């Protein structure tokens, strides 16, 4: 069985490629990750490659406070994703 540290680089490459494709297609992408130089470098590299910006939402899943803060930041940025909206006529 592979250790988590050996799976992480592959998972990170898949995630980075997925985000890159979404950005190229014009999606607004939010990345929830620990605020680290690695995350910031990845976002800068994606912006350089695509000309589009991904947004970092700092989160540490082992700290409930940061999970709540991340949710609040996301909801302020995009609105509540499950809000009921009446169809426009």
N, C-alpha and C positions, 0 to 999 in steps of 0.2 A: 504494500500500500504506500502511495506517495505521501510525503509529509505536506502539510499546508503551505510551508514556505516554498516548496517546489511547484505547487499548483498556482500560486499567486501570480508569478510573472506571466503565465499563459492567460490566466483570467484577466489580468490587467491589459494585455494586448487585445483580447477580444473586446473588452469594454471600451478601450480607446478607439478601436476600429468602428465599433457600433456608434459611438458618440460622433466620430468624424463623419460617418455617412449621414447621420441625422442632421448635423450642422450643414453639410453640403446641400441637403434637400430643403434647408431653410427652417428647420425646427429650432425652437428656443430650448436649450438643454440646461438643466440644473443637475449638478453633480454633488451628491451628499457624501462627504468624505472627511477624514480628519484633516484639519488645516495643517498642512505640512509643505515643506519645500517641494516634495515629490508631486503633490497634487497641483500646486501652483505651476510647477514646470510643465506638467502634462497639459494644463489648460492653456498656458502660453504657447506650447508647441502646436496644439490644435488650432489656436487662433492664427498662428503663422501659416499653417498648412491649408486652412480653409477660408481665412479672411472673416470668420464668424466667431463670436464669443460664446463660450460656455460659462456658466455661473457656478461658483463654488458655494455650497452651503455647508459650513463647518458642523461636524457631528462626531460624537464619540459614543458609540452604541452602548458602552459600559457605564455611561453617565446619563441617567434619565433626564436631568436638567438640559443637557445639550440636545437630546432628542426633541424635547418640547420646544426649545428655542429654534431648532431647525424647522420644525413643523410650522411655527409661527412665521418665520422668515419666508418659507415657501408660500404659505397662504396669503401673506401680504403681497407677495410678488405676482401671484397668478389668480388670486381669488379662490374661493372654496370650490374644489373640483366637482363636488356633488351638489352644489347649489341648484335648486330648481329654477329654471328660467322659462318664462312663457315664450312661445314662438312669436317672432316678430311678423307683423303683417304689413 
